[in-house]
């Protein structure tokens, strides 16, 4: 096995609590609809939004046609929701710091929309790099975004581990030769990385 030189982290469900329920609740409340209807509305547009092929304004224009209520100009309802529902996982943040102290490069690799990406830069996350689907035009589990992440931190697939809470995303990383770790608990992730977390 190659020496591990980089660890990639998913954002939602790994670095933060899963934000999806909070997003759906926030937007359903805004449009005065139930959560299932909001989820059904968003589903066809999720990939377009996350790969930068649809703007937030275009999304809300479609919501207006569907639900008859506008989002006021000049605000980002999406970013307001991000600020309200994103809750960091302290254990994961601590793990990132520990990895960096061992000389391991760290990067966020996330399926993320433009307003969510902008929120990232308002925070003081400890990652060496961040790779966003909305910038790359590719979203996990598409192969391209993994290859871009490897390029950003200058490592080979064999030198990288990938942590995600979605099995399909982990499987895609493994198919490229990366070490795949399915996030269940931070304790399980730490055990999976025991070889690089031990003092060297």
FITOR-177446 format. One record per residue: residue in one letter; z, x, y of N, C-alpha, C in turn. Coordinates in steps of 0.05 Angstrom, whole numbers, plus 32768, in hexadecimal, padded with zeros to 4 digits. Each point is the difference from the previous one (the first is absolute). Last residue first. Example, Ala and Ser with C-alpha at 12.3 -4.5 7.8 and 13.67 -1.06 7.14 Angstrom:
REM residues 2
S808E81017FD3800180108018800E7FF18016A7FFF80067F8D80007FEE8018800080128018
//
This chain:
REM residues 200
X811D805E80BB7FEF80157FF68004801A800FX80307F987FE78000801780117FEE80167FF3X7FEA7F9A7FEC801580137FF87FFD80198012X7FC27FB8800380187FFB8011801680147FF9X7FAB7FFA7FD27FFC800C801B80187FFC8012X7FFF7FDF7FA67FF8801C7FFE7FFC800D801BX80177FA27FF5801680127FFB7FF8801D8000X7FD47FA5800F7FFA8018800F801580167FFDX80067FAA7FD67FE480087FFA7FF9801A800EX80547FD880117FFF800C7FE57FE480097FF9X800B7FD38051800D801A80018000800E7FE5X7FE07FA880067FED8012800C800C801C8001X80387FBB7FE27FEB80067FEC7FEC8014800BX80427FE1803B800C80117FEB7FEC80077FEBX7FEA7FC480447FFF801B800A800C80137FECX7FD27FA77FDC8018800780107FFD801D8009X7FB27FD87FE280127FEA7FFA801A8003800FX7F95802C8000801A7FFD800D800E7FE67FF6X7FB880457FD080037FE58008801C7FFC800CX7FBE80587FF5801C7FF77FFE80017FE3800AX7FB480557FDF80067FE5800A801C7FF87FFBX7FC0805D800C80177FF67FF280077FE5800CX7F9980228001801A8003800D80177FF77FEEX7F9D7FFD7FF0800E80187FF8801B8005800DX7FC07FB380047FF58017800F800E801A7FF9X801C7FAD7FDC7FE480047FF67FF38017800FX80577FE4801A8001800F7FE67FE380057FF7X800A7FCB804C8008801B80067FFF80117FE6X7FF27FA47FF87FE9800D800D8006801D8006X80467FCB7FDD7FEC80067FEC7FE7800E800CX80437FE0803A800A80177FF17FEB80097FEBX7FF07FB1802F7FFD801780138009801A7FF2X800B7FAE7FD27FE3800680037FFC80188011X80597FDC7FF57FF6800F7FE97FE380088003X80477FF380507FEB7FEF7FF37FF480117FEAX80428022803D800D7FEB7FF17FEC7FED7FF2X7FFC806F80187FF87FE6800A800F7FEB7FF0X7FED8073800E80157FEC7FFB7FF87FE5800DX7FD680677FDC7FFB7FE8801080147FEB7FF8X7FED80747FFD800B7FE87FF37FFC7FE98014X7FCD80687FF0800B7FEA8010800C7FEA7FEEX7FCA80517FE98017800A800E800F7FEA800FX7FAF7FF27FCE8014800A7FED8019800A800EX7FB47FE48033800E7FE97FF4801680097FEDX7FEB8043804E7FF07FF37FEC80107FE97FF4X800B80238068800980057FE47FEC7FF37FEDX800A7FFE80687FF480187FF4800C80077FE5X800D7FB38040801680137FFB7FF780197FF0X7FC17FBC8019801180028018801780147FFDX7FC47FE87FB77FF380128014801380048018X801A7FC27FBE8001801C7FF57FF480148014X7FFA7FA58016801B800980028003801D7FF6X7FAD7FD57FF780058007801C801D800A8003X7FE77FDF7FAD7FF38019800580058009801DX801F7FAC7FE7800F80157FF37FF4801B8005X7FD37FB58020801880058010801280157FF3X7FAE7FE37FD37FFC80108018801A8006800FX7FF87FC67FB08003801D7FFC7FFF8010801AX80267F9A7FF67FE6800D80028004801F7FFFX80437FB37FF97FFD80177FEF7FE4800D8001X80267FF38053800880027FE47FFB7FE67FF2X7FC380158053801C7FF87FFB800680047FE2X7FB7801D805880057FFF7FE3801D7FFA7FFBX7FD9801780567FED7FEC7FF680027FFD7FE2X80368037803F7FEF800C7FEC7FEA7FED7FF7X80457FE880407FF18017800B7FEB800B7FECX803B7FBA7FE77FF07FF580177FF08016800DX803E80147FB97FE87FF37FF77FEE7FF78017X80458053800780007FE380037FE57FF57FF8X8046805B7FFA7FE57FF87FFA7FFF7FE17FFFX8042805880257FFF7FE47FF97FE27FF97FFEX8048805E7FFD7FE77FF3800780027FE27FFAX804D80377FFA7FEE8014800B7FE67FF48009X805E7FC77FFD7FEA800A7FF07FEF8015800FX80547FCA801A8000801D7FFB7FE7800B7FF1X80127FAB804C7FFF80057FE37FFC801E7FFBX80157FC380528003801C7FFC800180067FE3X7FCE7FAD803F801880087FF18000801F7FFDX7FB97FD1802980177FFA8011801A800A7FF2X7FAB80047FD580038015801480157FFB8015X7FEC7FBF7FBB800880197FF3800680168015X7FD87FAE801B801D7FFF7FFE800B801A7FF3X7FA37FF38003800A8006801A801F80008001X7FD47FE47FB17FFD801D8004800C8008801BX7FFB7FA67FF08015800C7FF07FFF801E8002X7FBC7FCD8029801A7FFE800E8017800B7FF1X7FA980057FD6800280108019801B7FFB800EX80027FF17F977FEF7FF6801580058010801AX800C801D7F93800D7FF980197FEB7FF88015X801A802C7F9B7FED7FEB8008800C7FF28018X801880697FE480077FE480027FE87FEE8007X803580647FED7FE57FF77FFA80037FE27FFDX803B805B80287FFF7FE37FFC7FE37FF97FFAX803280627FED7FED7FF0800F80047FE37FFAX8029806F7FF380037FE47FFD7FEC7FF18011X801980697FCE7FF37FF0801680037FE27FF9X804480517FE27FEC7FEE7FF67FF47FF08018X804B80427FFE7FE5800B80057FEA7FEF7FF6X80617FEF80017FF880107FE97FE4800C8004X80257FC680408012801780007FFB80127FE8X7FD17FAE80087FF780138015801280198000X80197FBA7FC77FE7800C7FF77FF680158014X804A7FCC8019800780137FEB7FE7800E7FF5X7FF57FBB8040800D8017800C800680167FEBX7FDF7FAE7FE17FEB800E800E800C8019800DX803C7FC67FD77FF0800F7FEC7FEA800F800EX80347FC68034801080187FF87FF180117FECX7FDB7FAE80187FFE80128017800F801A7FFAX80067FBB7FC17FE6800C80007FFD80148017X80507FCF7FFB7FFE80127FE97FE4800E7FFFX80137FBB8041800C801A80067FFE80147FE9X7FBF7FAF801E801180057FE9800C801C8004X7FDB7FB7804E7FFE801A7FF1801380007FE8X7FCF7FAC8032801B800B7FFC7FFE80187FEEX7FC17FB3803C8000801A7FF2801D800B8000X7FE67FAB802C80057FFF7FE38001801B7FF2X7FF27FEF806280157FED7FF7800780047FE2X7FB98030802C801A8008800B80177FF07FF6X7FA87FE77FE68008801A7FF5801B8008800AX7FDA7FB48027800A7FFB7FE58009801A7FF2X7FD680078053801A7FF38004800D7FFA7FE5X7FA980208000801380158006801C7FF58005X7FBA7FC27FF2800480107FE8801580168005X7FE37FCA804780127FF17FEE800680107FE7X7FE0802080607FFA80047FE480157FF27FEFX7FD77FEE806A801780077FEE7FF580057FE4X7FC77FE6804A80118015800B801880077FEFX7FD57F9C7FFD7FF3801A8006801480148009X801E7FAF7FBE7FFA8007801C7FF3801B8003X7FF27FBF7FAD8013801680067FFA8008801DX7FEA7F9B7FD77FF8801A8008801880148001X7FE67FA27FC58013800C80137FF8801C8005X7FD67FC27FBF80007FF3801A8015800B8013X7FE180167FA0801A7FF3800580037FF3801CX7FB0802F7FDC800C7FF47FE980187FEE8006X7FD1803380437FED7FED7FF5800D7FF17FE8X8032804580257FFE7FEA80137FED7FEB7FF6X8007804F7FCF80187FF07FFD7FFF7FE88013X7FBE804180087FFB7FF07FE880187FEE7FFBX8008803B80467FEC7FEC80077FF97FEF7FE8X803A80487FF5800D7FE9800C7FEC7FEB800AX7FE080517FD980107FF17FEC800C7FE7800DX7FD2803B80387FED7FF17FEF800F7FF07FEBX8032803B80367FF67FE980107FED7FEF7FEFX802080507FDB80147FEC80007FF77FE78010X7FB380397FD380158005801380157FEA7FFFX7FBA802B7FB380077FE8800F801780078013X7FDE80417FC77FE77FF1800380057FE5800FX804080487FE07FF58003801B7FE77FF18005X803A80027FB07FED801680007FF28002801BX80427FBD7FED800D80197FF97FEC80178001X7FE27FA78011801380088014800C801B7FFBX7FC77FD97FBF7FF1800680198012800A8016X80287FE37FAF7FF280197FFD7FF080088019X802D7FAB8000801380177FFF7FF1801A7FFEX7FDE7FA280037FFC801280168010801A7FFEX80037FB27FC37FE4800A80017FFB80158015X805B7FDA7FF67FF6800F7FE87FE380098003X80357FC6803E7FFD801C80057FF2800F7FEAX80127FA17FFB7FEF800680177FFB801E8002X803D7FE17FC07FE57FF97FF87FEC80068017X805C800B80127FF780147FEC7FE37FFB7FF8X80297FC080377FFC8018800F7FF580167FEDX801A7FAF7FDA7FE77FFC800F7FFA80198010X80517FFE7FD27FEA80017FED7FE57FFD800EX80517FF780327FFA801B7FF97FE880027FEDX80047FAE80468012800B7FEB7FF6801B7FF7X7FF47FDD80677FF57FFA7FE58013800B7FEBX7FFA800C8066800D7FE77FF77FF37FF67FE6X7FF2805480347FEA7FEC7FFE800A7FE57FF6X803E8049800A7FF0800080197FEB7FE98000X803480127FB280107FF380157FF07FFD801AX7FD980307FB980027FE37FF9800F7FF18016X7FFE805D80067FE67FF480087FFF7FE37FFAX804E80317FE67FFC8002801E7FE77FF18008X801280087FA380137FEE800D7FFB7FFF801EX7FCF803F7FCE7FF77FE57FFA80127FEB800EX801A805B80067FE77FFB800E7FF77FE37FFDX804A801D7FCE80067FFD801C7FE87FFA8011X7FF580137FA3800D7FE6800580077FFB801DX7FDA80567FE97FEE7FE97FFD800D7FE58004X8024806080007FFF7FEF80187FF07FE67FFDX803F80477FC17FE67FF27FFF7FFF7FED8019X803C8055800C80017FE87FEF7FE57FF28002X7FF980668014800E7FE9800B80027FEA7FEBX7FDE80507FE5800E800B8017800F7FEB800FX7FD57FE07FB48009801A7FF88011800D8016X7FD67FA98008800C7FFF7FE6800B801B7FF6X7FB88004804B800E7FE77FFA80097FFF7FE3X7FD58053801780137FF88015800F7FE77FF7X7FD980557FC27FF87FE7800B80157FF88015X7FF180687FE480107FE880007FF17FE8800AX7FF3806D7FD57FF67FEA801180107FE77FFBX800B80717FF380087FE67FF67FF67FEB8015X7FED80707FE180007FEA801380087FE67FF2X7FFC80567FD38000800A801C80017FEA8015X8012801E7F907FFE7FE980128003800A801DX7FD880357FA780177FFF80127FFB7FE98014X7FD07FF87FA07FFF800F8019801A7FFD8010X7FF87FFA7F9380007FEF8018800080128019
//
